[in-house]
Amino acid sequence: MFNTKVYLTFLFASLAISIGLQMILPWPFGLIAALAIFIALPLYLRKRYVGKMGGYDRAGMGGGLFGLGQRQGGVKYVCLVCNNSYKGGACPRCGSKIKRADF
């Protein structure tokens, strides 16, 4: 999914553009433009990769790294004593607090 060649191409292209802008523009404006490019590049690449993965829903909010395509409702636990699936602190069947998370 993460293509190193494409990332390095964008990185060196942004470096070349930044150096060119610093040669053309006066001192503070060239520095500001170079910093803007180095901040905007990773944001653009991240948005592009997450969009390819289908990580944004229709409202524009991401589902999170581990929340993509999973059922809603939070974390369920499985009791290690009686193998009961439940939500909460202690097992409602046997009262044990020994549990494992079931995502």
Contact map, one row per residue, 1 for C-alpha under 8 A:
1110000000000000000000000000000000000000000000001000000000000000000000000000000000000000000000000000000
1111000000000000000000000000000000000000000000001000000000000000000000000000000000000000000000000000000
1111111000000000000000000000000000000000000000000000000000000000000000000000000000000000000000000000000
0111111100000000000000000000000000000000000000000000000000000000000000000000000000000000000000000000000
0011111110000000000000000000000000000000000000000000000000000000000000000000000000000000000000000000000
0011111111000000000000000000000000000000000000000000000000000000000000000000000000000000000000000000000
0011111111100000000000000000000000000000000010000000000000000000000000000000000000000000000000000000000
0001111111110000000000000000000000000000000000000000000000000000000000000000000000000000000000000000000
0000111111111000000000000000000000000000000000000000000000000000000000000000000000000000000000000000000
0000011111111100000000000000000000000000100000000000000000000000000000000000000000000000000000000000000
0000001111111110000000000000000000000000100000000000000000000000000000000000000000000000000000000000000
0000000111111111000000000000000000000000000000000000000000000000000000000000000000000000000000000000000
0000000011111111100000000000000000000000000000000000000000000000000000000000000000000000000000000000000
0000000001111111110000000000000000001100100000000000000000000000000000000000000000000000000000000000000
0000000000111111111000000000000000000000000000000000000000000000000000000000000000000000000000000000000
0000000000011111111100000000000000000000000000000000000000000000000000000000000000000000000000000000000
0000000000001111111110000000000001000000000000000000000000000000000000000000000000000000000000000000000
0000000000000111111111000000010011001000000000000000000000000000000000000000000000000000000000000000000
0000000000000011111111100000000001000000000000000000000000000000000000000000000000000000000000000000000
0000000000000001111111110000000000000000000000000000000000000000000000000000000000000000000000000000000
0000000000000000111111111000010011000000000000000000000000000000000000000000000000000000000000000000000
0000000000000000011111111110111011000000000000000000000000000000000000000000000000000000000000000000000
0000000000000000001111111100010000000000000000000000000000000000000000000000000000000000000000000000000
0000000000000000000111111100010000000000000000000000000000000000000000000000000000000000000000000000000
0000000000000000000011111110110000000000000000000000000000000000000000000000000000000000000000000000000
0000000000000000000001111111110000000000000000000000000000000000000000000000000000000000000000000000000
0000000000000000000001001111111000000000000000000000000000000000000000000000000000000000000000000000000
0000000000000000000000000111111100000000000000000000000000000000000000000000000000000000000000000000000
0000000000000000000001001111111110000000000000000000000000000000000000000000000000000000000000000000000
0000000000000000010011111111111111000000000000000000000000000000000000000000000000000000000000000000000
0000000000000000000001000011111111100000000000000000000000000000000000000000000000000000000000000000000
0000000000000000000000000001111111110000000000000000000000000000000000000000000000000000000000000000000
0000000000000000010011000000111111111000000000000000000000000000000000000000000000000000000000000000000
0000000000000000111011000000011111111100000000000000000000000000000000000000000000000000000000000000000
0000000000000000000000000000001111111110000000000000000000000000000000000000000000000000000000000000000
0000000000000000000000000000000111111111000000000000000000000000000000000000000000000000000000000000000
0000000000000100010000000000000011111111100000000000000000000000000000000000000000000000000000000000000
0000000000000100000000000000000001111111110000000000000000000000000000000000000000000000000000000000000
0000000000000000000000000000000000111111111000000000000000000000000000000000000000000000000000000000000
0000000000000000000000000000000000011111111100000000000000000000000000000000000000000000000000000000000
0000000001100100000000000000000000001111111110000000000000000000000000000000000000000000000000000000000
0000000000000000000000000000000000000111111111000000000000000000000000000000000000000000000000000000000
0000000000000000000000000000000000000011111111100000000000000000000000000000000000000000000000000000000
0000000000000000000000000000000000000001111111110000000000000000000000000000000000000000000000000000000
0000001000000000000000000000000000000000111111111000000000000000000000000000000000000000000000000000000
0000000000000000000000000000000000000000011111111100000000000000000000000000000000000000000000000000000
0000000000000000000000000000000000000000001111111110000000000000000000000000000000000000000000000000000
0000000000000000000000000000000000000000000111111111000000000000000000000000000000000000000000000000000
1100000000000000000000000000000000000000000011111111100000000000000000000000000000000000000000000000000
0000000000000000000000000000000000000000000001111111111100000000000000000000000000000000000000000000000
0000000000000000000000000000000000000000000000111111111100000000000000000000000000000000000000000000000
0000000000000000000000000000000000000000000000011111111000000000000000000000000000000000000000000000000
0000000000000000000000000000000000000000000000001111111000000000000000000000000000000000000000000000000
0000000000000000000000000000000000000000000000000111111110000000000000000000000000000000000000000000000
0000000000000000000000000000000000000000000000000111111110000111000100000000000000000000000000000000000
0000000000000000000000000000000000000000000000000110011111111110000000000000000000000000000000000000000
0000000000000000000000000000000000000000000000000000011111111110000000000000000000000000000000000000000
0000000000000000000000000000000000000000000000000000000111111000000000000000000000000000000000000000000
0000000000000000000000000000000000000000000000000000000111111000000000000000000000000000000000000000000
0000000000000000000000000000000000000000000000000000000111111100000000000000000000000000000000000000000
0000000000000000000000000000000000000000000000000000000111111110000000000000000000000000000000000000000
0000000000000000000000000000000000000000000000000000001110011111000000000000000000000000000000000000000
0000000000000000000000000000000000000000000000000000001110001111111100000000000000000000000000000000000
0000000000000000000000000000000000000000000000000000001000000111111100000000000000000000000000000000000
0000000000000000000000000000000000000000000000000000000000000011111100000000000000000000000000000000000
0000000000000000000000000000000000000000000000000000000000000011111100000000000000000000000000000000000
0000000000000000000000000000000000000000000000000000000000000011111111000000000000000000000000000000000
0000000000000000000000000000000000000000000000000000001000000011111111000000000000000000000000000000000
0000000000000000000000000000000000000000000000000000000000000000001111100000000000000000000000000000000
0000000000000000000000000000000000000000000000000000000000000000001111110000000000000000000000000000000
0000000000000000000000000000000000000000000000000000000000000000000011111000000000000000000000000000000
0000000000000000000000000000000000000000000000000000000000000000000001111100000000000000000000000000000
0000000000000000000000000000000000000000000000000000000000000000000000111110000000000000000000000000000
0000000000000000000000000000000000000000000000000000000000000000000000011111000000000000000000000000001
0000000000000000000000000000000000000000000000000000000000000000000000001111100000000010000000000000111
0000000000000000000000000000000000000000000000000000000000000000000000000111110000001111000000000000111
0000000000000000000000000000000000000000000000000000000000000000000000000011111000001111000000000011110
0000000000000000000000000000000000000000000000000000000000000000000000000001111100111100000000000011110
0000000000000000000000000000000000000000000000000000000000000000000000000000111111111100001000011111000
0000000000000000000000000000000000000000000000000000000000000000000000000000011111110000000000000111000
0000000000000000000000000000000000000000000000000000000000000000000000000000001111100000000001010100000
0000000000000000000000000000000000000000000000000000000000000000000000000000001111110000000011000000000
0000000000000000000000000000000000000000000000000000000000000000000000000000011111111000000000000000000
0000000000000000000000000000000000000000000000000000000000000000000000000000011101111100001010000000000
0000000000000000000000000000000000000000000000000000000000000000000000000001111000111110000000000000000
0000000000000000000000000000000000000000000000000000000000000000000000000001111000011111001100000000000
0000000000000000000000000000000000000000000000000000000000000000000000000011100000001111100000000000000
0000000000000000000000000000000000000000000000000000000000000000000000000001100000000111111000000000000
0000000000000000000000000000000000000000000000000000000000000000000000000000000000000011111000001000000
0000000000000000000000000000000000000000000000000000000000000000000000000000000000000001111100111100000
0000000000000000000000000000000000000000000000000000000000000000000000000000001000010101111111111000000
0000000000000000000000000000000000000000000000000000000000000000000000000000000000000100011111100000000
0000000000000000000000000000000000000000000000000000000000000000000000000000000001010000001111100000000
0000000000000000000000000000000000000000000000000000000000000000000000000000000011000000001111110000000
0000000000000000000000000000000000000000000000000000000000000000000000000000000000000000011111111000000
0000000000000000000000000000000000000000000000000000000000000000000000000000001010000000011001111110000
0000000000000000000000000000000000000000000000000000000000000000000000000000001000000000111000111110000
0000000000000000000000000000000000000000000000000000000000000000000000000000001110000000010000011111000
0000000000000000000000000000000000000000000000000000000000000000000000000000111100000000000000011111100
0000000000000000000000000000000000000000000000000000000000000000000000000000111100000000000000000111110
0000000000000000000000000000000000000000000000000000000000000000000000000011110000000000000000000011111
0000000000000000000000000000000000000000000000000000000000000000000000000011110000000000000000000001111
0000000000000000000000000000000000000000000000000000000000000000000000000111000000000000000000000000111
